[in-house]
Structures are given as C-alpha cells and as structure tokens.
Amino acid sequence: MWANMLLPLCVIPLIATVGVLLLPTRWSKVIALVSSLIGLILCIPIYLGFDSIQSQTMQWAISVPWIKSLGIRFAIGLDGLSFPLVLLTKLMMPVAVLASWNEQRHQKAFMACFLALDAAMTGTFLSTDIFFFYVFWEAMLIPMLLLIGVWGSDQRVFASLKFFIFTFFGSLLMLAAIFTVFVAAKAQTGVYSADIASLTKTMLSPEPLWWGLSVQDLVFWGFTIAFLIKVPIFPVHTWLPDAHVQAPTGGSILLAAVLLKMGTYGLLRFSIPFGNDSFFKFTPLIAILSLVGILYGAFVAFQQTDMKKLVAYSSVSHLGLVVLGICSRNPEGLTGAVIQNINHGLSTGALFFLVGFLYDQRHSRKFADYGGLASVLPWFSFFIVFVACSSMAVPGLNGFIGEFLILLGSFKAQKTWGMIAVLGVIFGALYTLTLVRKILFGPITSPENRNLKDLSLKDYLVLIPLSLLMLWIGFAPQGLLDKMKPSLENYWKNPVSAYADRSNGENPS
C-alpha cells in the first residue's frame, strides 16, 4: 500500500496535465488546484508513516526494469534527504496555483506548465536511477522556460534565454560526469547499472590526469558546477534575478521554493558521494564562493528599488549560507543546511506571494510607488512583517533554527567562515527591514494606494498555513530533524558511503 503512494505523486500531475489540455478552459484552474491538493493530502500519510530510524535507507521503493541491457530502471524511493523536499514541493504547488488564479493569458497552457513542472520536480527528488534523475532534471527546464518566456514581463525573452543557457550548460557537464561514472562502473563490475546507490561504489582514479585534475575531480566538478548554477552560487548567479523579476508570481514561487533546492540536494546526493576526496580538496574554494555570495547578495539586495529583485538577491545570500553549511562537514552545519532549505522555501515563497498580491492591484514592483500601506492594508501588513521576521531568523520562527545551526557549524569548521557569515545575517536583516519600511510606513504618496483591497479568502488560505508551519518548525523542529538525522549522519561519519550504504548490498541491475 505504502509503496504505491509514491507513484501517484508523479503520475497524478501528468494525468491532470492531459485533462487541462483536453477539457474546456474554465476547468483548467480547478483541475490544477485539485491535482495539487491531492498531492499535498497524499503527503500526510507519507509523513506519518515515514520511519525516522530507517531514514538512511530508501523507503517505499519502486523499481521496474526499462532497458535491461543497460541496467536502466524506473526506480523511485524516499529517504531522509529527499523526504522534506518532496513535502515542500507538494506544499508549494497549490500556493503557486492560487497565486496565479487571476492569470487569463493562454490559461490552459499556463496551468499545464505548472502541472508538468510539478511532475518533473517530484520525479527529480524521488529518482534512485541516475538516468531517470537526469530525465526529470531536464524535463523541469521546459515548463519553467515557458512560464518565464511566455507569461513573464517585458524582458521575459532575455530572462528565459539566460535561464536556459546557464542551466543547460550545467546539465551538459553533469551528463558528461554521468557517462564517465557509468562507463567506469561497467569496467569494474562487468555489468551496466544506472542505480545511484551502486554507482557511488565506483572507484574513480585520484591520479592527476589533466591540468592536475584526476578523473574523480572532473566527475566531481561536472556534477558540482551543474548544482552550483542551480543554487545559484556566486559568480554563476546572474540568471536568477532576471528570471525572478520576469517570471509570473507562481513561477517565482516555485523557482525560489523548490527549483533552487535541487542544487543543494544535488551536492549532497551526487557531488559528495561520487567525489568524496575531491569534495575535501575543494571545500575551501566552494566555501569562499559561498561567503562571497552571502555578502554580495545581501549588499546588492539592499540597493534594489524593485521588490522582486530584492527578494531574488536575498535568495543568492540565503542559499550561499546553505552551501556554507554543507562545506562545514559537521553535524550542525549539515543539519542546518538541510532544514534551512525548507525554511527558505517557506519564507521566500510567501514573500513572492505577497509581492504578487501588490503587483496584481498596482502593476508595479517599485518601492517608489508604495509607502504607508500599514494604514490601508492591515492584514497584508501583519503577514509581510511576520514573513520578514521568519526570513530574518527571529527566534521562535523557522529561520532561526536553520541559520543558528549553520553558523554554529561554520564556526566549528573555520572561525573566519562563521564571522563572515554572521555579517551576512546582519545585512540580511537590514535589507529585509528596508523592504518592510518602504512598503508599509511613511506617508501615502500615491493616491491609488488609498483604494487598495486587503487580503481575500484565497490569500488567507495560503498565508495562514504557511505561517503556522513557520511557527511549528520554529518551536518544535525536532519532529523534522529526527526524520533527517540518520540520512545525514553518514555524511560526517563516512561521507563516501552516504548514499552507497542505502543499497543494502543489493544490485538492482
């Protein structure tokens, strides 16, 4: 029964996509919302039934042969690393649909893109076969490209092409790394296998081969560059602000809350297990890039005059902090990095939702067009302050536990890292408070703002559950931490076995 519950998480959005395209336009929004809500409801028994003690092994696994001669199988499963990200994906899908409820342009195709993106994102986190992981990874590029390029703002074509070029370049490097491991595994075992757990046991030569880089180094960087682009980390971050600003509100929500997390997920799922020695060798370089991104993202966010661009650059800073936690290579930093993935998805997704709420009424994202909204929109003001406190890691809310653990892990790994990261957190509070001040306080300089309408029922249905989750994680994070801990323990005990141990000695091929 339980195993059969993972497959619908991927299949239901695909069925709904077909339904949206075939049925009349008036049903498209309803089908998209119902489909996303079914996925969210299915996550409840999955959360309750997930075995915390055995979270380092794949639970409810499904494996069906596809190309036997190459060892390729349709294989999905859930462990402590993918578990919270699947839940986050299913949570943010109805949020994105509701945020896009008023979209009228090509409505059927618009909702079909959301549903196809849902299936691709879910499949990426669930895949235990490296071939299908890559298929899902590439599949999510298409609907997001369309969401930005067709339904975006004035510079949407430029932003969508930039997003495609960066992401596709990283994907090609990752494909080269996959082929290298695939062939090396065949040479060592005599059989083809695309099972990720089996492939991580492949011994890649550490001997210098090209410019002082070994085969393991090249494989490591093939994966890592692809994932750092997706994060995105400095200096390959420039596609993100353009994509966020030009994307429709629902696209920005999914991009910030889910797609960026695939980068940090990939670092833990592939980069470390496939290139353990290389990861230890290049950790200082990646940590420096993370620290530069933390400070640079915060500084540039503080300079912005566009609300969406401010939130976009805040993601560069926040995700740099997550990567720094991974670089710390200790329990505190790694645990903080994984839970901060979830926290960032909740708070930034909510911020984009609130910015979209204003844009729908005023068709402007410029701070100069706002001010004094606290007296006009009291409930909007309450929620944006609440979400801003979450983003600033105020104690008692979700952001605090993640940032605290990352900072603790960073200080343990290297005191200089911790001190620089603290500066990034302080600057983060400055730009977030600036966002709140420019929108809510001061005189009402624009007459149009006096007639703005406060939150509707649809908005409350999004913001209240997200706010309750922020409180729950802030006050009782142990329920989530316990489910992830066994999976993460391998990374600081013996990183090279962090994925391979999950195969339980079986070779699916």
N, C-alpha and C positions, 0 to 999 in steps of 0.2 A: 504493500500500500504506500509506504513512505517513498520508496524509490520512484514510484510512478508520479510523485508530486513534483519532482524536479523538471521532468519533461514538459509539463504544461506551462511552466514559466517561460519557456522559449516558444512553444507551439501556439499558445493562445494569441499572442500579439500577431503572429503570422496569419492565423485564421482571420483575426479581426482586420488585418490589412486588406485581405481579399474582400471581406464583407464591406469595408468602407468604399472600395473601388467599384463594387458591383451594385450596391444599393443606392437609393436616391441621396442627394447631398444633405438633405435635412437630417439624415440619420448618422452622418459621419462623426459629429461631435459626441453623440450619445454612445455610439459603438466604441469610440476611442476611450471615453471615460469609463464605461462599464468594463472593458477589457483591462484597463489599468487597475481598476478597483479589484477585479477578480485576482489579478496577480498579487496585489497587496494583501488581500484576505488569505491567499494561499501561504503567504509568508508567516502568518500567525502560528499555525500548527508546525511549520518548519522550525520556527524559533523555539517553540516549546519542546519540540521533540529532538532538537539538536543535542547530542551528547557532549557535554563540556569536557569530560575526562578523556574522550577519544577524539578530540577535535583535531589532533595532528594527523589523523587518517581520513581518507575520503569516505564520507557517509552518503548513503542512498545512491551509490554509484550505478550508472547505467553504461554498458559497453556493448556495442553492436558492430560486428565486422563490416567494413565498407570496401576497402581494397586490400584483400588478404595478402597478396604477394608483396605489398609494401608495408604491411603491418599497420595500416591506417584504419582506425575505428571511430565511429561516432561514440564518444565517451564523455560523460559528464559526471560530476560529483561535487561535493561540498565539504570544505574543511574550515578550520578556524580563520584562515586567511581570506578566503573568498566569501565566507558566510556573511559578515557585516556589509560587504559591498553589494551583494545581491539584494539584501534587505533595503539598502539605501537606494538602489536602482528602482526597485518596485515602489518605494515610498515617494520618490520624486516624480515618477511618471504621471500620476493624477494631478500633482501640483503643476507640472508643465502644461497638461491639457487644460486645466482650469484657467491658468494664466493666459492661454491662447483662445479662450472661449469666444472672444469678440472678433477673431480673425475671419474675414469674409472672402479674401482672395484665394481662388482655387482651393476651396475648403477641403474637398475630398483628398486631393493630393497632399495637402498640408498635414491632415491627420494621418494619412497613410505613411508619411515620412516619420512621424512620431512613433507609430507602432512598429515600423521596420527597425527604427533605432532602438526601441525597447528590446526587441528580439536579439539584435546584434550585441548590445551591451550585456544582456543577461548571459548569452552564449559565451562571450569572452571570459566572464568570470567563472562560468561553470565548466568550461572545457578542460579535460585532462588529456586530450590528444593534441599534440603540438600543431598538426595540420589544421584541425578544426579551429583551434585557437586563432591561427593566422587568418583563416577564412572569416571568422566572426570579427576579428580586429579590422580587416579591410572592409567588411560589409558595413560597418558603422560609419565609415568615411562617406559613403554615398548619400544617405539621407541627411547627414549634418551639412554636407556640401550644398545640397539643395535647399535646406532650411535657410542657410545664410545667403546663398546666391539668388534665390527666387523671392523669398519673403523678407529679406533684410532691408536696411536703409539705403541711403543714396550711394554709398561706396561699397555696396554689397558684392559686386563682381570682383573688385580688387581684393576684398577681405576673403572671399571664398577661394580665389585662386591662391592667395598666400597661404591660407589654411591647408589647401590641397598639396601645394609644393612642399611645405615643411613636413607634413605628416607622411606623404608618400615617399619622400626621400628617406625618412626614418624607417619606413616599412621595408624598403628595398634592402637596407643594411640588416634589418632583422631577418629577412628572408635568406640572405647570404649566410648569416650565422646559423639559421636552422638547417640549411643544406649541409653546412660543414659538420655540425653535430650528427646529423642523420647519417652521413656517409661514414664518419668516424666510428659511430656505433655499429654499423654493419661490418666494418673491417675488424672490429674487436670481438663481436659476438657471433658473426656469421649469419645473422638474420636481421631483417628490417623491422624496426619498431618506431612508431610515432608517439608512443606513450611517454608523457613528460617524466613520470617517475623513473622509468627505465633509462631514458636518455640522460638524466642527470648523473647516472653512474658512469657515463663515458669518460675515460681518462684522456684529457686533451693535453698535448705536449706543452710544458712550460719553457722549452728551449727557445732562445731567440731565433726568429725566422726572418723578419722583415722590419728594418728600422729599429731593431732591438725588441720588437714585439713578438711574442710567441703565438701559437695557434690559439691557446686559451685566452690571451689578451685580445686577439682580433675578434673572437667569438663574444667575449665579454663586452667589448665596445660596440659590436654590431647590435647586440640587444640593448645596451645601456643608452646609446645615443638615441635610438628609437623611443625609449621610455622617457629620457630626459626632455626630448622635444614635446612629448605628450604632457609632461608635468605642468607647464614647461619651466625649465630652469634657465637662468642667465647663461650664455647670451642667445639661446635659441628660443626666446620667449616672445619675440616681436609679433608673431602671428596672433597671439591671444588677445591683446587689447582691440585690435581691428576686428577680429571675429566676434568678440563680445559686443562691441558697440554697434556693429551692423546687424547682428542676429536678432530675430524676433525674441520677445521676452521668454517664451517657452524654450527656445533653443539655447538662450544664455543660461537658463536654469539648469538644463541637462548638461551643458558643456562644463559649467563650473562644478556642479554637484557630483557628476558621475564620470564624464569622459576624462577629466584631468586625473582622476584617481586611478585610471588604468595605467598611468605612468609609474606611480609609486607602487602599485600592485605588481607590475612587471618587474621592477627592480628586485622585489622580494621573491617573486615566483620563478624568475629566469636568470637575471644577472648574477645574483649571489650563488645560487646552486650550480650554474653552468661555469662560472668563473670565480670560484672562491678565492684562489690565490691572487688573481687579478684584482678582485674587489679589495683585498687587503692592501695590495700595492698602490692602487689608485684612489683609495679612500680620501687622502688629504686633498687631492685635486678636486674631487667631487664636493667635498666639504667646503672648500674655498669658493667654488661656484655657487653653492647654496647660500653661503654667507653674503656674497656679493648680491645675489638675488633678493635676499631678505632686506638688506639696506636699500638697494636700488629701487625695488618695488615699492617700499614704504615711502621713500623720498619722492618718487615720481607720482605716486598716488596723492600725496599731499599737495602737489602742484596743479592737479586737474581742475578744470572748470566744468567737466561733464560727469554726471553722477555715475553713469555706467562705466566710464573709463576709470574712475576712481576705484570702483569695486573690482574691475578687471585687474588693475595693477596690484590691488590688495591680494589677489589670488597668487600673483607671482611671489609676493613676500611670504604669504602663509604656506604655500607649497614648498618654498625653499626651506622653511622651518621643518616641514615633514621630512624632506630628503636629508636634512642635517641630523634628524633623529635616527634615520636609518644608518647614517655614517657613524654614529656614536658606537654601534656594535655592542650595546649593553642592554640589559632588560628594560631599564627605564626609558631609554631613548627609543628603542624599537616599539615598545608598547605604546608610548606616547604618539609615535608616528602613525601607527595603525588607527588608534582611536581618534586622532586629530583629522585623519582622512574623513571620518564620519562627521565630526564636528564642523569642519569646513563646508562639507556638503549641505548640512542643515542651515547654517547661518548665512552662507553666501547665496544659497538657493532662495532663502527668504528675503534677503536684501534685493536680489534681482526681481523677485516678485513684487516687492514694494515699489521699487523704481518703475517697474512696468505699470503699476497701478496709477502712478502720477502721469506717466507718459500717455496712457490711454485717454486721459482727460485733457492734458495740456499740450500734447505732442511736442514736448521739449524735455531735454535732459540737462539743460544748462542751469547751473546754480543761480545765475543772474536772474532767471525767470521765476525764482521762488523766494521764500523767506516769509516768516510769520505764520506758517501753516498750523502751528500748535493751537491757535485760537479758532481755526476753521475746521481742522480735521483731528479732533481729539483722540479718536481710537486709532487712526493711522499713526499719529504721533506716539501713542503708547507702544505700539508694536515695533516701530522703527527704532525707538530707544531701547526696547527690550532686546531686539536682534543685534543692535550695535553693541550692547553690553556682552552678549554672547560672543561676538566677533572679537571684542577687546579682552576676552578671557577674564571677565569679572567672576570672582569666587562664588560658587553656588550655581553657575551655569556651565554648560558643556565644554566651552572653550578652555576653561581654566584647567581642568584635569589633563587635557592633552598637552597644552603648552607647558604646564608645570613639569610633566614627566619628560618632555623633550629637553627643556632647559636643564633639568637635573641630569639627564643622560649626557648632554653636551658638556656640562661642567666636569662630569666624571671622566669623559673621554679626553677632553682638552680644555683647560680653563679659558683659553683665549676664545675658543668657539662659543662657550657659554656667555662670556661677557659681550661679544659682538651680537649674539642672538638676543640678549636682553635689550640692547639698544633697538633692535628691530621691533621687539614687542612694544617698547615705549613709543616709537614712531608710529606703530600701528594704532595705538590709542589716539595719537594726535590727529591722524587723517580721518579716523572714524568719528571723533568728536567734531571735527570740521564739517564732515558730511551732515551730521545731525544739526549743528548750529546753523549752517547755511540754508537748510530746508525749513526748519521749524521756528527759528527765532528771528528777532529783528522786526522791522515794520513790513507790512504787506505792501510791496512796491508795485505789484501788478494787479489791476482791478479784476482780471479774470480769476485770480486765486480766491476771491471772496465767494465765488459761486461753486467752488469745487464740492463734490459729494464725498461723504465719508465712506468707509468700508461697507460693502454689501455682504449678503449672506455667503456668497461664493468665496469672498475673501476671508471671512471668518472660518469657513470650513478648511481653508488651507493654513491660516496663521495660528489658529488655536492648537491643532495637533502638533505642528512643528515646535511651537513654544513649549508645550508640555514635554515633548521629547528632549528639548534643551534642558529643561528643569530636571527631568528624570536622570539624564546622563550626568548632570552636574551634581546632584545629590546622591545618586545611587549608581555609580559607574561600574560597580563590581559585577553586576549581572552580565554586562557586555564584556568586561575584561576577562572573566572566568572562561568564557566561551572561546576566547582567542589565545589564552596563555599557553596551552600545550603546543599549539602550532608554532608559536613564536619562540618557545624555549629552545628548539633545535638551532635557531639562528645564533644564539650566543653560547650554546654548549658546543656545537659542532656544525658550523654553517654549511659545510659541503653536503651534509646529509639532510638538510632542511626539507627537501622535497623527496629525495630518493627513499627515505625511510617509510614513506607513506604507501609504497607499493606492496608492503608486507611480504616481500620476497617473491611476488608473482610477476610473471612476464605476460602481459595481456596479448602479446603477438602469438 
